[in-house]
Structure formats: structure tokens, C-alpha cells
Amino acid sequence: MEDAVVGGLGRCSCAFWLAVAFDACGLLVLLAGVFADIFFYDFLIYAGAIVIFLSLIWWVFWYTGNIEVPPEELEDDVGLLKRKEKGLSGVLRRFSSRIRSSRPQEEKFHH
């Protein structure tokens, strides 16, 4: 599988720019509340802080969207390649998968 060429911002550049925009708007509103001589300055200070806090959501999306995991590490988690199970661990794994597949589906009860 060929790797796609990714720019300097990674795969999630939209989340990056949203995070930067939230940070900039939040900072402008916060500074307007601090330095402007208006009667609702406290509202602007709190609103700016909240907008900056909400930018953390976009930063987390950007960061987690750019985490690269090699396929070798995914093999066990998503079952890309089955390892040959030997010994007691293989027996227990096969036994637990048989139990899981033979259990009837749970019915949902409506109250």
C-alpha cells in the first residue's frame, strides 16, 4: 500500500484551521473584555475563555487524526493477520471464540 503525500499540517488540516480560528476569536473576545471600557466586560472575558477552551476539541481532533500506527501493531487489534496460536493461550482463545459465537443473541426488553 502506498502512502499518500501529506502536507505539513497532516491529514486533518480542517480541524487545525478550526482550532486556530477558535483560538484567535476567543483571544480577541477575551482581550476586548479586558481592555475595552464597556459595561459587559465580564461577559466578554468569560465568553473568550470558553471559546478558547472549546478550541481544545479541534486540537484533539487534529492530533488524533494524525496519529500513524504501523500495520504490524494493528494486526492483533483488528485481526488483519491471524497469528498461529500455540499452547494453552491458543486453546483458550479458540474456546472463548466458540463460546462467543454459540451464545444466542440477547433480546431487548421494552418497558
N, CA, C and O atoms as a GROMACS GRO file, in nm:
protein
  444
    1MET      N    1   0.084  -0.115   0.000
    1MET     CA    2   0.000   0.000   0.000
    1MET      C    3   0.090   0.123   0.000
    1MET      O    4   0.183   0.132   0.080
    2GLU      N    5   0.062   0.216  -0.088
    2GLU     CA    6   0.143   0.336  -0.099
    2GLU      C    7   0.091   0.442  -0.002
    2GLU      O    8  -0.030   0.457   0.016
    3ASP      N    9   0.184   0.513   0.057
    3ASP     CA   10   0.146   0.621   0.147
    3ASP      C   11   0.114   0.745   0.067
    3ASP      O   12   0.186   0.781  -0.026
    4ALA      N   13   0.005   0.810   0.103
    4ALA     CA   14  -0.033   0.935   0.037
    4ALA      C   15   0.059   1.046   0.085
    4ALA      O   16   0.102   1.048   0.201
    5VAL      N   17   0.088   1.138  -0.004
    5VAL     CA   18   0.172   1.251   0.034
    5VAL      C   19   0.088   1.345   0.119
    5VAL      O   20  -0.018   1.392   0.076
    6VAL      N   21   0.135   1.371   0.238
    6VAL     CA   22   0.061   1.454   0.333
    6VAL      C   23   0.139   1.583   0.354
    6VAL      O   24   0.261   1.580   0.370
    7GLY      N   25   0.068   1.695   0.354
    7GLY     CA   26   0.132   1.824   0.372
    7GLY      C   27   0.183   1.843   0.514
    7GLY      O   28   0.178   1.751   0.596
    8GLY      N   29   0.232   1.962   0.543
    8GLY     CA   30   0.288   1.992   0.674
    8GLY      C   31   0.187   1.989   0.787
    8GLY      O   32   0.225   1.971   0.903
    9LEU      N   33   0.059   2.006   0.757
    9LEU     CA   34  -0.044   2.006   0.861
    9LEU      C   35  -0.100   1.867   0.888
    9LEU      O   36  -0.176   1.850   0.983
   10GLY      N   37  -0.066   1.771   0.808
   10GLY     CA   38  -0.118   1.637   0.826
   10GLY      C   39  -0.247   1.616   0.751
   10GLY      O   40  -0.283   1.693   0.663
   11ARG      N   41  -0.316   1.510   0.788
   11ARG     CA   42  -0.439   1.473   0.718
   11ARG      C   43  -0.558   1.559   0.756
   11ARG      O   44  -0.650   1.574   0.676
   12CYS      N   45  -0.559   1.615   0.875
   12CYS     CA   46  -0.677   1.685   0.927
   12CYS      C   47  -0.654   1.836   0.930
   12CYS      O   48  -0.663   1.897   1.036
   13SER      N   49  -0.626   1.894   0.816
   13SER     CA   50  -0.596   2.037   0.815
   13SER      C   51  -0.720   2.121   0.848
   13SER      O   52  -0.706   2.232   0.900
   14CYS      N   53  -0.838   2.070   0.819
   14CYS     CA   54  -0.961   2.143   0.852
   14CYS      C   55  -0.974   2.160   1.004
   14CYS      O   56  -1.008   2.269   1.051
   15ALA      N   57  -0.949   2.056   1.080
   15ALA     CA   58  -0.955   2.065   1.225
   15ALA      C   59  -0.848   2.160   1.278
   15ALA      O   60  -0.870   2.231   1.376
   16PHE      N   61  -0.731   2.161   1.214
   16PHE     CA   62  -0.625   2.253   1.254
   16PHE      C   63  -0.669   2.397   1.237
   16PHE      O   64  -0.652   2.478   1.328
   17TRP      N   65  -0.725   2.430   1.121
   17TRP     CA   66  -0.765   2.568   1.096
   17TRP      C   67  -0.884   2.610   1.182
   17TRP      O   68  -0.894   2.726   1.220
   18LEU      N   69  -0.974   2.516   1.212
   18LEU     CA   70  -1.082   2.547   1.305
   18LEU      C   71  -1.028   2.576   1.446
   18LEU      O   72  -1.076   2.667   1.514
   19ALA      N   73  -0.929   2.500   1.488
   19ALA     CA   74  -0.869   2.523   1.620
   19ALA      C   75  -0.801   2.659   1.625
   19ALA      O   76  -0.814   2.732   1.723
   20VAL      N   77  -0.729   2.693   1.519
   20VAL     CA   78  -0.662   2.824   1.515
   20VAL      C   79  -0.766   2.937   1.514
   20VAL      O   80  -0.748   3.038   1.582
   21ALA      N   81  -0.874   2.918   1.438
   21ALA     CA   82  -0.979   3.021   1.433
   21ALA      C   83  -1.046   3.038   1.569
   21ALA      O   84  -1.071   3.151   1.611
   22PHE      N   85  -1.075   2.928   1.637
   22PHE     CA   86  -1.136   2.936   1.770
   22PHE      C   87  -1.041   3.006   1.867
   22PHE      O   88  -1.084   3.089   1.947
   23ASP      N   89  -0.913   2.972   1.859
   23ASP     CA   90  -0.815   3.037   1.947
   23ASP      C   91  -0.809   3.187   1.921
   23ASP      O   92  -0.808   3.267   2.014
   24ALA      N   93  -0.804   3.225   1.793
   24ALA     CA   94  -0.793   3.367   1.759
   24ALA      C   95  -0.919   3.444   1.800
   24ALA      O   96  -0.909   3.552   1.859
   25CYS      N   97  -1.035   3.389   1.770
   25CYS     CA   98  -1.161   3.457   1.809
   25CYS      C   99  -1.175   3.465   1.961
   25CYS      O  100  -1.215   3.568   2.015
   26GLY      N  101  -1.143   3.358   2.028
   26GLY     CA  102  -1.151   3.358   2.174
   26GLY      C  103  -1.056   3.458   2.236
   26GLY      O  104  -1.090   3.526   2.333
   27LEU      N  105  -0.935   3.468   2.181
   27LEU     CA  106  -0.839   3.565   2.233
   27LEU      C  107  -0.884   3.708   2.207
   27LEU      O  108  -0.869   3.794   2.294
   28LEU      N  109  -0.939   3.733   2.089
   28LEU     CA  110  -0.989   3.867   2.060
   28LEU      C  111  -1.103   3.907   2.153
   28LEU      O  112  -1.107   4.019   2.203
   29VAL      N  113  -1.196   3.814   2.176
   29VAL     CA  114  -1.309   3.844   2.265
   29VAL      C  115  -1.259   3.863   2.408
   29VAL      O  116  -1.304   3.954   2.478
   30LEU      N  117  -1.166   3.779   2.452
   30LEU     CA  118  -1.114   3.790   2.587
   30LEU      C  119  -1.040   3.923   2.606
   30LEU      O  120  -1.059   3.991   2.706
   31LEU      N  121  -0.955   3.958   2.510
   31LEU     CA  122  -0.882   4.085   2.521
   31LEU      C  123  -0.974   4.206   2.511
   31LEU      O  124  -0.949   4.309   2.573
   32ALA      N  125  -1.082   4.193   2.432
   32ALA     CA  126  -1.179   4.302   2.427
   32ALA      C  127  -1.245   4.321   2.563
   32ALA      O  128  -1.272   4.434   2.604
   33GLY      N  129  -1.272   4.212   2.631
   33GLY     CA  130  -1.330   4.222   2.765
   33GLY      C  131  -1.234   4.280   2.866
   33GLY      O  132  -1.275   4.348   2.960
   34VAL      N  133  -1.105   4.252   2.847
   34VAL     CA  134  -1.006   4.303   2.944
   34VAL      C  135  -0.979   4.451   2.921
   34VAL      O  136  -0.973   4.529   3.017
   35PHE      N  137  -0.962   4.491   2.795
   35PHE     CA  138  -0.915   4.627   2.769
   35PHE      C  139  -1.024   4.725   2.727
   35PHE      O  140  -1.003   4.846   2.735
   36ALA      N  141  -1.140   4.678   2.682
   36ALA     CA  142  -1.246   4.771   2.640
   36ALA      C  143  -1.319   4.824   2.763
   36ALA      O  144  -1.340   4.752   2.861
   37ASP      N  145  -1.355   4.948   2.756
   37ASP     CA  146  -1.425   5.011   2.869
   37ASP      C  147  -1.576   5.006   2.843
   37ASP      O  148  -1.638   5.107   2.807
   38ILE      N  149  -1.632   4.885   2.862
   38ILE     CA  150  -1.775   4.865   2.839
   38ILE      C  151  -1.834   4.796   2.963
   38ILE      O  152  -1.762   4.736   3.042
   39PHE      N  153  -1.965   4.807   2.977
   39PHE     CA  154  -2.029   4.757   3.100
   39PHE      C  155  -2.041   4.604   3.104
   39PHE      O  156  -2.061   4.548   3.212
   40PHE      N  157  -2.030   4.535   2.990
   40PHE     CA  158  -2.043   4.390   2.989
   40PHE      C  159  -1.907   4.323   2.966
   40PHE      O  160  -1.899   4.220   2.899
   41TYR      N  161  -1.801   4.381   3.020
   41TYR     CA  162  -1.666   4.328   3.003
   41TYR      C  163  -1.652   4.188   3.061
   41TYR      O  164  -1.579   4.105   3.006
   42ASP      N  165  -1.720   4.161   3.173
   42ASP     CA  166  -1.709   4.029   3.235
   42ASP      C  167  -1.767   3.919   3.146
   42ASP      O  168  -1.714   3.808   3.142
   43PHE      N  169  -1.874   3.951   3.074
   43PHE     CA  170  -1.930   3.854   2.979
   43PHE      C  171  -1.828   3.822   2.870
   43PHE      O  172  -1.812   3.706   2.833
   44LEU      N  173  -1.760   3.923   2.819
   44LEU     CA  174  -1.661   3.900   2.714
   44LEU      C  175  -1.542   3.819   2.764
   44LEU      O  176  -1.489   3.735   2.691
   45ILE      N  177  -1.501   3.842   2.886
   45ILE     CA  178  -1.389   3.765   2.942
   45ILE      C  179  -1.427   3.618   2.953
   45ILE      O  180  -1.350   3.531   2.913
   46TYR      N  181  -1.545   3.591   3.008
   46TYR     CA  182  -1.589   3.452   3.022
   46TYR      C  183  -1.614   3.387   2.886
   46TYR      O  184  -1.576   3.272   2.864
   47ALA      N  185  -1.675   3.460   2.794
   47ALA     CA  186  -1.704   3.404   2.661
   47ALA      C  187  -1.574   3.373   2.586
   47ALA      O  188  -1.564   3.269   2.520
   48GLY      N  189  -1.476   3.461   2.596
   48GLY     CA  190  -1.347   3.436   2.532
   48GLY      C  191  -1.278   3.314   2.588
   48GLY      O  192  -1.221   3.233   2.514
   49ALA      N  193  -1.283   3.300   2.720
   49ALA     CA  194  -1.221   3.183   2.784
   49ALA      C  195  -1.292   3.054   2.741
   49ALA      O  196  -1.227   2.952   2.720
   50ILE      N  197  -1.423   3.059   2.729
   50ILE     CA  198  -1.498   2.940   2.688
   50ILE      C  199  -1.466   2.904   2.543
   50ILE      O  200  -1.451   2.786   2.511
   51VAL      N  201  -1.456   3.002   2.456
   51VAL     CA  202  -1.424   2.974   2.316
   51VAL      C  203  -1.283   2.915   2.304
   51VAL      O  204  -1.261   2.823   2.226
   52ILE      N  205  -1.189   2.967   2.381
   52ILE     CA  206  -1.053   2.910   2.381
   52ILE      C  207  -1.056   2.767   2.433
   52ILE      O  208  -0.987   2.680   2.380
   53PHE      N  209  -1.136   2.742   2.536
   53PHE     CA  210  -1.149   2.606   2.587
   53PHE      C  211  -1.209   2.513   2.482
   53PHE      O  212  -1.164   2.399   2.468
   54LEU      N  213  -1.309   2.560   2.408
   54LEU     CA  214  -1.371   2.477   2.305
   54LEU      C  215  -1.276   2.449   2.189
   54LEU      O  216  -1.294   2.351   2.116
   55SER      N  217  -1.175   2.533   2.172
   55SER     CA  218  -1.078   2.506   2.066
   55SER      C  219  -0.998   2.379   2.096
   55SER      O  220  -0.942   2.318   2.005
   56LEU      N  221  -0.993   2.341   2.223
   56LEU     CA  222  -0.923   2.217   2.258
   56LEU      C  223  -0.984   2.096   2.188
   56LEU      O  224  -0.914   2.000   2.157
   57ILE      N  225  -1.114   2.099   2.163
   57ILE     CA  226  -1.180   1.989   2.092
   57ILE      C  227  -1.118   1.974   1.954
   57ILE      O  228  -1.087   1.863   1.911
   58TRP      N  229  -1.101   2.086   1.884
   58TRP     CA  230  -1.045   2.080   1.748
   58TRP      C  231  -0.898   2.039   1.752
   58TRP      O  232  -0.852   1.968   1.662
   59TRP      N  233  -0.825   2.084   1.855
   59TRP     CA  234  -0.685   2.042   1.866
   59TRP      C  235  -0.676   1.892   1.888
   59TRP      O  236  -0.589   1.826   1.831
   60VAL      N  237  -0.764   1.836   1.970
   60VAL     CA  238  -0.763   1.691   1.994
   60VAL      C  239  -0.799   1.616   1.865
   60VAL      O  240  -0.736   1.514   1.834
   61PHE      N  241  -0.899   1.664   1.791
   61PHE     CA  242  -0.934   1.601   1.663
   61PHE      C  243  -0.815   1.603   1.568
   61PHE      O  244  -0.786   1.504   1.502
   62TRP      N  245  -0.747   1.717   1.560
   62TRP     CA  246  -0.634   1.729   1.470
   62TRP      C  247  -0.522   1.634   1.510
   62TRP      O  248  -0.463   1.566   1.426
   63TYR      N  249  -0.492   1.629   1.640
   63TYR     CA  250  -0.384   1.544   1.688
   63TYR      C  251  -0.416   1.396   1.667
   63TYR      O  252  -0.333   1.322   1.614
   64THR      N  253  -0.534   1.354   1.708
   64THR     CA  254  -0.567   1.212   1.696
   64THR      C  255  -0.586   1.170   1.551
   64THR      O  256  -0.562   1.055   1.516
   65GLY      N  257  -0.627   1.263   1.467
   65GLY     CA  258  -0.641   1.230   1.325
   65GLY      C  259  -0.508   1.212   1.254
   65GLY      O  260  -0.504   1.156   1.145
   66ASN      N  261  -0.400   1.258   1.314
   66ASN     CA  262  -0.268   1.247   1.253
   66ASN      C  263  -0.180   1.141   1.316
   66ASN      O  264  -0.063   1.129   1.281
   67ILE      N  265  -0.234   1.064   1.408
   67ILE     CA  266  -0.157   0.956   1.469
   67ILE      C  267  -0.144   0.844   1.365
   67ILE      O  268  -0.243   0.799   1.307
   68GLU      N  269  -0.021   0.803   1.343
   68GLU     CA  270   0.003   0.695   1.247
   68GLU      C  271   0.042   0.569   1.324
   68GLU      O  272   0.134   0.571   1.406
   69VAL      N  273  -0.028   0.462   1.294
   69VAL     CA  274   0.000   0.334   1.357
   69VAL      C  275   0.044   0.237   1.248
   69VAL      O  276  -0.028   0.217   1.151
   70PRO      N  277   0.162   0.177   1.263
   70PRO     CA  278   0.206   0.080   1.162
   70PRO      C  279   0.113  -0.040   1.156
   70PRO      O  280   0.058  -0.080   1.259
   71PRO      N  281   0.095  -0.098   1.038
   71PRO     CA  282   0.006  -0.214   1.025
   71PRO      C  283   0.045  -0.331   1.115
   71PRO      O  284  -0.041  -0.410   1.155
   72GLU      N  285   0.173  -0.343   1.149
   72GLU     CA  286   0.215  -0.453   1.235
   72GLU      C  287   0.152  -0.443   1.373
   72GLU      O  288   0.123  -0.545   1.436
   73GLU      N  289   0.129  -0.321   1.420
   73GLU     CA  290   0.067  -0.303   1.551
   73GLU      C  291  -0.084  -0.321   1.546
   73GLU      O  292  -0.146  -0.347   1.649
   74LEU      N  293  -0.143  -0.308   1.429
   74LEU     CA  294  -0.287  -0.324   1.415
   74LEU      C  295  -0.329  -0.470   1.400
   74LEU      O  296  -0.446  -0.502   1.417
   75GLU      N  297  -0.236  -0.557   1.368
   75GLU     CA  298  -0.271  -0.695   1.338
   75GLU      C  299  -0.349  -0.761   1.450
   75GLU      O  300  -0.450  -0.826   1.425
   76ASP      N  301  -0.304  -0.744   1.572
   76ASP     CA  302  -0.371  -0.810   1.684
   76ASP      C  303  -0.504  -0.743   1.716
   76ASP      O  304  -0.599  -0.810   1.756
   77ASP      N  305  -0.513  -0.610   1.701
   77ASP     CA  306  -0.633  -0.538   1.741
   77ASP      C  307  -0.749  -0.558   1.646
   77ASP      O  308  -0.862  -0.580   1.690
   78VAL      N  309  -0.725  -0.552   1.517
   78VAL     CA  310  -0.835  -0.559   1.422
   78VAL      C  311  -0.837  -0.688   1.342
   78VAL      O  312  -0.921  -0.705   1.255
   79GLY      N  313  -0.745  -0.778   1.371
   79GLY     CA  314  -0.746  -0.908   1.306
   79GLY      C  315  -0.705  -0.905   1.160
   79GLY      O  316  -0.760  -0.980   1.080
   80LEU      N  317  -0.609  -0.821   1.124
   80LEU     CA  318  -0.564  -0.819   0.986
   80LEU      C  319  -0.496  -0.951   0.949
   80LEU      O  320  -0.523  -1.008   0.844
   81LEU      N  321  -0.410  -0.998   1.034
   81LEU     CA  322  -0.342  -1.125   1.013
   81LEU      C  323  -0.358  -1.210   1.138
   81LEU      O  324  -0.332  -1.164   1.249
   82LYS      N  325  -0.400  -1.331   1.119
   82LYS     CA  326  -0.417  -1.420   1.233
   82LYS      C  327  -0.282  -1.483   1.267
   82LYS      O  328  -0.214  -1.540   1.182
   83ARG      N  329  -0.247  -1.472   1.392
   83ARG     CA  330  -0.126  -1.539   1.436
   83ARG      C  331  -0.159  -1.684   1.466
   83ARG      O  332  -0.272  -1.716   1.503
   84LYS      N  333  -0.063  -1.769   1.451
   84LYS     CA  334  -0.086  -1.909   1.484
   84LYS      C  335  -0.073  -1.923   1.635
   84LYS      O  336   0.033  -1.902   1.694
   85GLU      N  337  -0.185  -1.960   1.694
   85GLU     CA  338  -0.190  -1.973   1.839
   85GLU      C  339  -0.138  -2.111   1.877
   85GLU      O  340  -0.185  -2.213   1.826
   86LYS      N  341  -0.044  -2.112   1.965
   86LYS     CA  342   0.013  -2.239   2.012
   86LYS      C  343  -0.002  -2.247   2.162
   86LYS      O  344  -0.004  -2.145   2.231
   87GLY      N  345  -0.011  -2.365   2.211
   87GLY     CA  346  -0.013  -2.387   2.355
   87GLY      C  347  -0.147  -2.354   2.419
   87GLY      O  348  -0.252  -2.354   2.353
   88LEU      N  349  -0.141  -2.326   2.546
   88LEU     CA  350  -0.261  -2.302   2.626
   88LEU      C  351  -0.333  -2.175   2.582
   88LEU      O  352  -0.456  -2.172   2.583
   89SER      N  353  -0.260  -2.071   2.544
   89SER     CA  354  -0.326  -1.946   2.503
   89SER      C  355  -0.408  -1.968   2.376
   89SER      O  356  -0.516  -1.910   2.362
   90GLY      N  357  -0.358  -2.049   2.283
   90GLY     CA  358  -0.434  -2.078   2.162
   90GLY      C  359  -0.561  -2.156   2.191
   90GLY      O  360  -0.666  -2.129   2.132
   91VAL      N  361  -0.552  -2.252   2.280
   91VAL     CA  362  -0.669  -2.332   2.318
   91VAL      C  363  -0.773  -2.244   2.385
   91VAL      O  364  -0.892  -2.252   2.352
   92LEU      N  365  -0.731  -2.159   2.476
   92LEU     CA  366  -0.824  -2.071   2.545
   92LEU      C  367  -0.888  -1.970   2.450
   92LEU      O  368  -1.006  -1.939   2.463
   93ARG      N  369  -0.810  -1.918   2.355
   93ARG     CA  370  -0.865  -1.823   2.259
   93ARG      C  371  -0.971  -1.888   2.169
   93ARG      O  372  -1.077  -1.831   2.145
   94ARG      N  373  -0.940  -2.008   2.120
   94ARG     CA  374  -1.038  -2.079   2.036
   94ARG      C  375  -1.163  -2.113   2.116
   94ARG      O  376  -1.275  -2.100   2.066
   95PHE      N  377  -1.145  -2.156   2.241
   95PHE     CA  378  -1.258  -2.190   2.326
   95PHE      C  379  -1.347  -2.068   2.351
   95PHE      O  380  -1.469  -2.078   2.342
   96SER      N  381  -1.286  -1.952   2.383
   96SER     CA  382  -1.365  -1.833   2.411
   96SER      C  383  -1.435  -1.783   2.284
   96SER      O  384  -1.547  -1.732   2.293
   97SER      N  385  -1.372  -1.797   2.168
   97SER     CA  386  -1.439  -1.753   2.045
   97SER      C  387  -1.556  -1.845   2.011
   97SER      O  388  -1.656  -1.799   1.957
   98ARG      N  389  -1.546  -1.974   2.043
   98ARG     CA  390  -1.658  -2.065   2.020
   98ARG      C  391  -1.775  -2.033   2.114
   98ARG      O  392  -1.891  -2.036   2.073
   99ILE      N  393  -1.743  -2.002   2.237
   99ILE     CA  394  -1.849  -1.967   2.332
   99ILE      C  395  -1.919  -1.839   2.288
   99ILE      O  396  -2.042  -1.830   2.292
  100ARG      N  397  -1.840  -1.741   2.244
  100ARG     CA  398  -1.899  -1.615   2.199
  100ARG      C  399  -1.989  -1.636   2.078
  100ARG      O  400  -2.097  -1.577   2.071
  101SER      N  401  -1.947  -1.718   1.983
  101SER     CA  402  -2.026  -1.736   1.862
  101SER      C  403  -2.147  -1.826   1.883
  101SER      O  404  -2.243  -1.818   1.806
  102SER      N  405  -2.146  -1.911   1.987
  102SER     CA  406  -2.259  -2.002   2.009
  102SER      C  407  -2.366  -1.944   2.100
  102SER      O  408  -2.476  -1.999   2.108
  103ARG      N  409  -2.336  -1.833   2.169
  103ARG     CA  410  -2.436  -1.773   2.258
  103ARG      C  411  -2.547  -1.711   2.177
  103ARG      O  412  -2.520  -1.646   2.076
  104PRO      N  413  -2.672  -1.731   2.219
  104PRO     CA  414  -2.783  -1.667   2.146
  104PRO      C  415  -2.780  -1.516   2.167
  104PRO      O  416  -2.731  -1.466   2.269
  105GLN      N  417  -2.832  -1.446   2.071
  105GLN     CA  418  -2.836  -1.300   2.081
  105GLN      C  419  -2.933  -1.261   2.192
  105GLN      O  420  -3.040  -1.320   2.207
  106GLU      N  421  -2.893  -1.162   2.271
  106GLU     CA  422  -2.979  -1.116   2.380
  106GLU      C  423  -3.094  -1.036   2.323
  106GLU      O  424  -3.076  -0.952   2.235
  107GLU      N  425  -3.212  -1.064   2.375
  107GLU     CA  426  -3.330  -0.991   2.330
  107GLU      C  427  -3.344  -0.865   2.413
  107GLU      O  428  -3.314  -0.864   2.532
  108LYS      N  429  -3.389  -0.761   2.349
  108LYS     CA  430  -3.410  -0.635   2.419
  108LYS      C  431  -3.551  -0.633   2.475
  108LYS      O  432  -3.648  -0.660   2.405
  109PHE      N  433  -3.561  -0.600   2.601
  109PHE     CA  434  -3.690  -0.592   2.666
  109PHE      C  435  -3.735  -0.447   2.669
  109PHE      O  436  -3.659  -0.359   2.708
  110HIS      N  437  -3.857  -0.424   2.630
  110HIS     CA  438  -3.914  -0.289   2.633
  110HIS      C  439  -4.006  -0.277   2.753
  110HIS      O  440  -4.089  -0.364   2.778
  111HIS      N  441  -3.991  -0.170   2.827
  111HIS     CA  442  -4.075  -0.149   2.946
  111HIS      C  443  -4.195  -0.068   2.910
  111HIS      O  444  -4.278  -0.040   2.996
   0.00000   0.00000   0.00000
